[in-house]
Amino acid sequence: MSKVPDSIRRMAHDRNFKVTLRIGRSGLTDAMFEELDAQLRSRKVVKVKMNKGLVEERSERQTVFEEIATRVNAILVDARGNVAIYWRS
């Protein structure tokens, strides 16, 4: 796993850093992956929020977030609750 630079971590944990993509009840759709990919191309860091109830278990949620990272060729910087932060260098 690549090391995430401190500047990216600071940006990811900034309180003013807003969610720009939501995973709704339709779940992990191709359109969602395409949107995340497009956002990662235009900016380095993207914050994603998954609707509550989409995945019940915490470990399952982590697995889903990691799967998303793999699919869009990004690094999962952090995942807390229903929010994940992705970075592509």
Summary of the structure (lengths in Angstrom):
residues: 89
radius of gyration: 12.1
end to end distance: 12.7
largest distance: 34.1
contacts: 233
relative contact order: 0.23
helix: 39%
strand: 22%
